[in-house]
Amino acid sequence: MGSVLAASAPSPPPPGPGGAGLVSVPPGFTMPSVSPVSVTGGSINGQLKTDHPLPNPGAFEECHRKCKEIFPMQMEGVRITVNKGLSNNFQVNHTTLLSTLEDSSYRFGATYVGTKQTGPAEAFPVMVGDMDNSGSLNAQVIHQITDKVRSKLAFQTQQQKFVNWQGDAEFRGKDFTAAVTFGNPDVLVGSGIVVAHYLQSVTSSLALGGELVYHKRPGEEGTVMSLAGRYTGSNFIATLTLGGAGAHVSYYHKANDQLQVGVELEASTRMQDTSVSFGYQLDVPKANLVFKGSLDSNWVVGATLEKKLQPLPLSLALCAFLNHRKNKFQCGFGVTIG
Amino acid sequence: MIKSEGNVSVKARELSPDSGRVETRPPEGEIEGDDEDEELDETLLERLWGLTEMFPDSMRSAAEVSAQCSLSVAKKLYSFSRSALWVGTTSFMILVLPVVFETERLQLEQQQLQQQRQILLGPNAGMSGGMAGMMPPAPGKL
């Protein structure tokens, strides 16, 4: 279906307390955990050092992203998604979520991919929108303004009230990436969050960078700074993020074509706890199967199984999560058509 | 025995005219019989317990402590093994079982395919590259 699917812009996440994207958001501030467009690796210029991932809010999780992608996603209830491509540039999806814990809902989403082609799998502008049956909207607009500058705008509303609005601009140099993000700027009240990211390749496999968060509220302002380093080996990636908000270490290892393994350690000063998780992803393309499992230090065991049911364009997702400590179990399944 | 009986009868005769004197002691035969019966039931355990009194106090307390300890350890071990078995089984069911099912199914499918190919095209058809001697006559017909 042409460039719409190739750009693979995921729909923005459902509304909820954000702050998951930013490393160090103080309480009271919410930032959308906006998932960035997964862009293929960046331009590699000849013999120069490898380029860097997009520094979005939660940019250093682009360093941590490879490891986080291995972990299964928890879902509950039944989710039925219908994807329909209307043209080369436009795609529409309907999602019905029947939930056991919350209200059931219906979401309508649309993805538009523009005509400015910057690479084999990238085309801009990308506009992704998602609306709930109660009127909550998630929208993202990503555009490549010039050769090296890409910008993104994202909005999130809860019914008709704007919960998150942010804009960012990212500059990709030869061997560095710099980005600035403005989150929930409110000129009238005088509050907002500004995040600056910088990531520089030091050698062909080592990248170092930092993040600075400045938040302001009437009567309160502060900054949080953190440093990040990422080392890429032949079949592994190790990332470390240290800062005022805690430490985050992740290790991703590709054992063979079928098995990928990740270990993650998170220590948060805000919530005063640490957790270690171990996850693995098993690909069996012959059986059209992707299996992700995870094991946690909080005694949580979870797994997700995704299977393409050939020859129909159906895919089935099953998920089960068990919390041994609280003795709570959650399972869900989803069907994607198209 | 005759002597005791004689004593009993003597005592009874002695007592009966004497109403002032209260005889609290039951007749000897009965005493002896009762004591024997009761002592037989109780003293077995009490005797055995009494035997332990010959050990020094420290040893007795050490034995008591170690017995209690081993009992509590056994209880803890039992409950630990129960919960470990539960956690292990459910985690195995969640983490490993689906993959095992799917790979087994895949293997069976492939086996079936191979068998079908064998039936269709003769033996050695399932092997990759095994073409010698099984050329069907179809090209000739074409």
Interface residues (C-beta under 8 A of the other chain):
Chain A: L282 V284 K286 A287 L289 F291 G293 L295 W299 V301 G302 A303 L305 K307 L318 A320 L322 H324
Chain B: V87 T90 S91 I94 L95 P98 V99 E102 T103 R105 L106
